[in-house]
Amino acid sequence: MKPRVLFLCTHNSARSQIAEALLRQLSSGEVESFSAGSAASRVHPLAIRVLQEAGVASAGQRSKHLDEYLGRQFDYVVTVCDRANESCPIFPGAPRRIHWSIPDPAAVEGPEEARLQAFRGALADLDGRIRGLLTEIGAGSR
């Protein structure tokens, strides 16, 4: 079975969406990637834009409430915002819990270029962390 990773944040609109898409692409489909939020809303258009700029497939991305995944088993549950970390539910099978405190790019105000830079920064941060996670997953499966 492929390792399964769930990324959680509050609105499942930016950070967790970017992480889900990045992991899917960086693992070449060898890791199952999911995302959800405790107060799901919509996928932020700038999240889709920076994924497209980076050449990361984002078709089919949608905001999902974490209730969709309760009772399902994951190998890793990664919270990407502090609020999600505080309210993260328990998942069966004792998945490895990881917390990454990533600033919310959707909270940045001002001109579009400043907001876009915040999303690009979040993507770069997540890219590095996910590459590290892939190394850990690979080492754990040997």
ABEGO torsion letter per residue (X at the ends): XBBBBBBBBAAGABAAAAAAAAAAAAAGGABBBBBBBABBBBBBAAAAAAAAAAGBBABGBBBBBAAAABGBBBABBBBABAAAAAABBBBBGGBBBBBBBBBBAAABBEBAAAAAAAAAAAAAAAAAAAAAAAAAAAAAAX
